[in-house]
Structure formats: structure tokens, C-alpha cells
Amino acid sequence: MLEEDSRGKTGTILRRAASALADLLVPPLCLACHVPLASHHALCPSCWGQIDFIRPPLCDRLGLPMPFDVGGTMVSAAAAAAPPEYDRARAVARFEGPMRALVHDLKFHDRHDGVRLFGRWLQQAGAEILQDADLLVPVPLARARLLNRRFNQSALLALEVSRLTGIPADPFALRRIRRTLSQVGLSPEQRRKNVRGAFTVPEGRKPRIRGAHVVLIDDVITTGATAGACAMALKRAGAARVDVLALALVAEALPVAV
């Protein structure tokens, strides 16, 4: 027993020493502004305070902030007028300020050190839609873009949420079947046309999708066009429900939630 305690204490000391050495080699920095911090995978108070986290009350369908809580399930006028192809959407924060910088660092600058924090945020923001989810599916990249970038940021997020929740993730459940234009600069209608029919569920994945409650994982919801096209493909393959969970939401690009 004493020998086991001694080994345990030695292991703890070695882990602390290794952690201290790692901090000397790669000091912990704020994920957004890169000022020194006391621990890794975190934001400084200033950057944290600038993130506009999305909190209830929300439109149940679009995940947009609502001006006040009337009790029960709330659906915005925007969602009632043009219901999305997916069932519900939730996002961590608005796509502005430090959140925009964090997403861009993840997508374009190979900064994966924020994935742990992003996973915790997604788990919290998506608690309602994750509680009975069967499968996490990331929005797929086009093959050329994947080869150029070498990773799919949505898949990284899905795998981290899977690690935290135990819900299985399948990065290959959806596939892009045609090239699309960049969505940047396109109007909402142009975005919808651009991605319409661009996704499919491979035959080998359909048994896993059939009857499942799927949560689609993405980095940013802009107009909801890409998420909608993915949801249509998943529902054609037999998904019982498709919800969407994203790091950020471009709320001004969606219809006003009133």
C-alpha cells in the first residue's frame, strides 16, 4: 500500500514537472489576443467580456435571441414565415469581435488549440438538442478544399463534442457531391441555390442515419443555407430529426427575430 502511494505521488510530481516544462516551452496565451495567461485553452477577461454569448430566450427553430420570454416554445416570425429545413439550431455566440477571430484562427491559420474550449461551449449551448441525440455529423468540406486545408474544422468540433458527451460522431456520414462557389458575398437566395443538392449520404452510411436524431455540427451559421442543404440530404436518407449546433451565428444575416 505504501509502495502504491509512493508511486502515485511520484507520478503526480512528474506530471506537474512535465506540465511546468511545457509551459516554459509553449507559454499559455489567450486564444484570441495572445496575451500571457495562467493556463492553456482559455481567454483573457477582456476577450471573454467582448464575446456576445447567445442566451435564452431563443427562437426554438432558428436559435436567434428573442426580445423577451413569453413562456413555452417560442417561434420567431422569421421562422414561421420561412421554416428552415432543419428542426432546431443553436449557436454559442454571435459571429463578431473575438469570436470571429477565434473561428478564423481555427479555419485558416491551423490554430487547433481552442478546440477544447470550443467543445465545452458547444456542449453547453447545445445541451437541449444533445440530450437525446444519436449521432453527430460535421458539415463536410469539398475535396479540393480539404486537401488544401488538410483538416475539416467542423469535424474537429464534432469529435471534441463526441469526446465530452459520449455521442458518436461520423465525419463520413455526409459527402459533397459537387463543387460549389464560395458562399462569401452571395445573397441568401444565391447561397441556397449554390448548395442545393450539393450533399448526399453515402449508401453505406444510410443504415446509421435511418431513424436517427442527428446533430449537424458547423463552425458558423450565416443564412442557414448550407445547414439546410445538409439537413435535406440527411432527411432524404431517413433521419428522424436534424438539429444544428454551431460555434457562431451571423444573426444580422438572418431574418429579424420578432
N, C-alpha and C positions, 0 to 999 in steps of 0.2 A: 504493500500500500504506500509506504514511504517512498519506494523507488518510483511508483507511478506518479505520485505527487511531484517528485523531483523532476521527472521527465516533462510533466506538464508545465512546471514553472520555467524550465529551460526552453521549452518550445515557445512559451509566451515571450520570454526575453529575446529570443532570436527573431520572432516575428516583429516585435517592436523595433529592434535594431535594423532589420531589413526595411521596415517602413520609414524609419528616420533617414536611412541612407538613400532610399528612393526619393524622399522629399528634398534631399540635398541635390540630387542629380536632376530631378524634374520638380521644381517647387510648385506647390498648389497655387493656382491662379484663378481669378474669376473667369467663368466660361464666356462672359460677354465682353468685358472691358479689359481683362487680363491683369488687373491689379493683384498683388500678393494676398493670399488668404491663409487661414489656418488649416484648411482641409481641402481635399480634392472634390471634384464633381459638385461644385456649388457656385452660387452667385454672391457678389458683394451686396451689402444692404442697399446701396444706391441703385444698382441694376435691378435688383428684386423689386424695389419700390416703383420702378418705371414700367414693369410688366402689367398690362391690363388683363388680369385673370378674369375669365368668364365664369360668373357665378349665377345661381338661381336668383330670380325666376327666369325660366327659359321657355322659348317655343319648343314644344316637345318634338316637332318634326325637324326643324332647321337648326336647333341649338342656339338660336340668336337670343341675346338678352332681351327680356321683356321689361316694360317700364314699371310694372307693379304686379303683385301676385293676387290673382282672383280666386285661388284655391283649385285643387284638382289639376287635371291635364289641361295645359294651355296650348292652343294652336294659333300662331300669328295669322294676320290677314294675308301675308305673303304666302305662307304655306297652304292656306285654304284656297287661295286663288290659283296657285300652281304647285300642287303637291309634288315633292321630289320622288324619284324612282326608288330611293332607299327609304327605310322606315323611320329612322331617327339619326340625328347627327349630334355629336358632342365634340367640343374642342377645348383645349387648355386655356388659350388666351388669344387676344386679337393680334393680328399679324402686323405689328408696328413696334418701333423702338428696339429694345434689346431682344425681343422675341424674333423680330425679323433678322437681326444679326446672328442669333443662335441658329436659326434654320438655314441661313445662307452658309454659315460655317460648316454645318453638317453636310449640306448638299454639294457645295462647290469647293470647299477647302479641306476636305478629308479630316475634319475635326470630329472624331467619334467620342471624345472624352466626355461629352454631355449626355450620352445615351442613358447612363444610369439615372440621372436626374430626370430626363425626359420620360423614361419608363415609369417613374414614380408619379410624375404629373399626369400622365395618361391614365394610369390606374385610378387615380383619384377623380379626374374629370369624367372618366367613363364608368364609374362604379355601377351606375344604374343599368347600363347596357351590357356590362361584362358579367353581371351576376348569374345570368343563365345562358351565356354564350357557349357554343360548341366548338367554334373554330375561329382563329384569327387569320385573316388573309390580307397581305400587303398589296397595295396598288403596284402593278408591275411596270418596269421601265421597258422602253423599246430596246431591242438587242444592241443596236449601234450605240445607244446612249449608255447602256450597261457596260459595254466593252470599253467605252471611253472613260466612264467614271469609275469602273471596277467594283462598284457596290450599288445596292439599291437602298437608299436611306429609309424607305418605308418598311423594307424587310428587316433592317436593323431594329427599328422601333417595335415591330411586331414580335420579334424574337425576345426582346427585352421584356415586353408586357407578358409574353408567354412564360418567361422565367419567373416573373413576380407573381403571376396568378395561377400558373399550372394549366391554363387553357392552351391546347395545342395550337401551333402556328404552322401554316403551309405556304411557303413562299412560291410554290409552283401551282397553286390552285387556279390562278388566273394567268392568262398569256395574252400579250398584244399580238394581234394577227395582221396588223397593217401599220405602216408608219403614219405618224400624224405630225402636223405642224406644231411648232412651239405655241403654247397657249398664251404666252405673254403678248399683250397688245390686242388680243382678239376680244370682240364684244361677247356678252353672254350667249347670244344666239350662234355666233360663229364658233364659240367653244363647244357648244352642244353638237353642232354639225361636224366639227373636226374630230370628235372622239366617238361619234355614233357608230356602233358596230365594230369598234376597234379592239374589243376584248372578247375572249372566249374561255370557257372552262375545258381543258383537255379531257378526252374521253376517260382516261384512266383516273381522273380526279372526281368525276361526276358522282360515283357512289358515296364519296365522303361528303359531298355538298348536298346531296338529296336529303331534304327534310331537316337540314341543319339551321341553327341560328348562327349566322356568320357576322363577325365584326370586321369590317374593312378598315385597314389602318393606312393613313396617309400623313404626309407632313403638313400640308396646308389645304384647306377648303377655300377655294376662291369663289367661283359661281356655283359649285356643286356639279359641274358638267362631267368631269372625269369620274367622280364618285358615282354619279347617276348611271353612266355607261357601264361601269363595273358592276353596279347593283343589278342592272338589267341582265347582264351575262350570267351572274350568279343565280338569279331567279329563274332564268330560262333553263339552267341546269338543275333546278328543283329546290333551291334554298328556300326554307320556310320564312326566313326573315333576314334582312340585311341592314345592319346599322353601321354607322361610320364614326370613327374616332380619329381625331387629328390633333397635332400639336397646336396649330394656329388656324384662325378663321379670319378671312378678309371680309369683315362684316359689312363694310360700305359697298362691296361689290354685289351683295345680295339685296333683295328687296327689303324695304324697311319693315321691321317687326312691330306692327301696331295692332 
